[in-house]
Amino acid sequence: NIHLFVVDITSPAHSTVALIDEEPEDVDPWDLPELKDTGVPWSALDTKGKVLRVVVSVGKLFLLLGFLYMFICSLDILSSAFQLVGGKAAGDIFQDNSVLSNPLAGLVIGVLVTLLVQSSSTSSSIVVSMVSSGLLTVQLAVPIIMGTNIGTSVTNTLVAMTQVGERSTFRRAFAGATVHDFFNWLSVLVLLPLEVASGYLYTVTKLIIDSFNIESGEAPDLLNVITDPLTDSIVQLDQSVISGIATGDQEARNKSLIKRWCLTFTNTTLKNVTVPGPENCTSASLCWVDGNITTTLKNISDTYNIKKCTHLFVNVHLPDLAVGLILLALSLLVLCSCLILIVKLLNSMLKGQVAGIIKKILNTDFPFPFGWVTGYIAILVGAGMTFIVQSSSVFTSAITPLVGIGVISIERAYPLSLGSNIGTTTTAILAAMASPGDTLGNALQIALVHFLFNISGIILWYPIPFTRIPIRLAKGLGNITASYRWFAAVYIITCFFILPLFVFSLSLAGWQVLVGVGAPLILMLIIIIVINVLQKRKPGCLPAALRSWDFLPLWAHSLAPWDKVVSACTAKCCCCCKCCQIAVDDQEKTGRESVENNKKPHVEVYDNPAMSADKEVENEIKIELEILKMSRL
């Protein structure tokens, strides 16, 4: 049998591949993006092009280092600005010992003071001064040190806000920044009650101090050797003023924080001084009474100014608040500008094979069975880098944009942040070693408390993968802020300002009020968390009404109604702004396109594309014939 196959070559050929809409696979938003190289391949360049590319790459590297240097210096100036604005208030906060005796109040004071001065080192040095002067015991200082650990993590969270423009980048950056916050908060939730109940941190550090014969030495200057020439030429501060206010020195209250004399000479002489009565004499042998006049011999110190400092504000006669606000605005401008430029440079440099190599080095684990070692090496790297830059804020703020652009995963950023906590405590230990002999023991014990607190937190929240709760919490918050970007500001204001101030006000009212208000709130929070976990894992264990939160008003369990309110408010605030109008137009255009696409019939798998195409051709011919008829009429 001969079968004849007739092929119609007049009709266009159709392929089902292009017409069938394949369902896109679910994409994990936390997967690192591919940084594609859109430039000309190296092999396709001539000699001139290769030389030009090398020169441009070297130039970008130097620009990157320059912007990173300016970024670190701007963080230092930002800390100085905050100290000028709120440094004296921070000193006043430490004066009320009755409040500091409450562990929760001490914790909140540590958070607020570190937020005011933007430096955990400064707030820790104030605590050391108070302990050394006898105004504060080491036991009462432990909660304050925990608070400084929380307060210092706000800097990289603010840095993440600069990447709010692109949704997926902001999701990763904000999660990478807040994983540090969640670690600190969770560590405090466990270790603060443990410390109050058992004195664990105080007892262990006391045993360490008593076991070793520790002598004072000098703290090394590492990165400060490079950054101090620039920052000291802008402003220099007298750190002893804040410590003096905290220790009750009335003369320090009238001094300016701006250092004007860098070289002084103090001359101490024994002089006759008139005192109110014999009880005010330095000793009975050095006391003379002549009628109603009592004199004694006292050491009187006179300070002579020899050489002025050399910085921009040395001859500026403005109040500390005004200088602080000026520096605050300028440092924020430089910090944001440098961060944006750093991100753009990294995006242009980290492409193709270079990006692949760097991502592989940073995010790949060791082969089995040594994969677990990788995280601990990352902790050591974070500690070492923080020790070099001598600031956990600088290090965590530097890796935040790398997490945002997808070079470092959040799983790798977590141990790096833990290492930065360790690194900043080793710097504090070395700084304590430089203390005078009479304050060495207290200063070193407080630094060891800080160190042991972070080590204990790592033991709690890192070794077992199941216990790495901060990563899951940070990813959840990242997903929320990616959908509702205004919620990032709500998180920062609530966690670092409203919540600490609320707890502090309850502490001032007394422990009865604190327990009466705090206990029901904590119980309600625990119940909500348990119900949420059961809804996701085992909804069958719950009553039908509690298997979802739909029985509540929508505004009580969803951010969508609040998003409409925020959108309406922002639209009213910037309706005249051109960029806002463009954004609104883009949204309307996107909405129209989606509606039009929904109206189009979808091609199913069982449809015959060729027949569909023939029908479309027939319809077009009919329309043309009708147009011809109408034109003839």
WOTA-V534715 format. One record per helix or strand of 2 or more residues. SS is the DSSP state (H for helix, E for strand). FROM is the first residue (numbers start at 1). TO is the last residue. If there is no record, write none. Layout:
# WOTA-V534715
((SS,FROM,TO) (SS,FROM,TO))
This chain:
# WOTA-V534715
((H,16,19) (H,42,44) (H,47,93) (H,97,100) (H,103,117) (H,120,132) (H,138,151) (H,154,163) (H,167,198) (H,200,211) (H,224,234) (H,240,246) (H,250,253) (E,261,275) (H,278,280) (H,284,286) (E,287,290) (E,293,308) (H,320,349) (H,352,363) (H,373,389) (H,392,405) (H,410,433) (H,437,461) (H,465,467) (H,469,483) (H,486,509) (H,511,537) (H,539,541) (H,544,547) (H,554,557) (H,560,573) (H,578,599) (H,609,632))
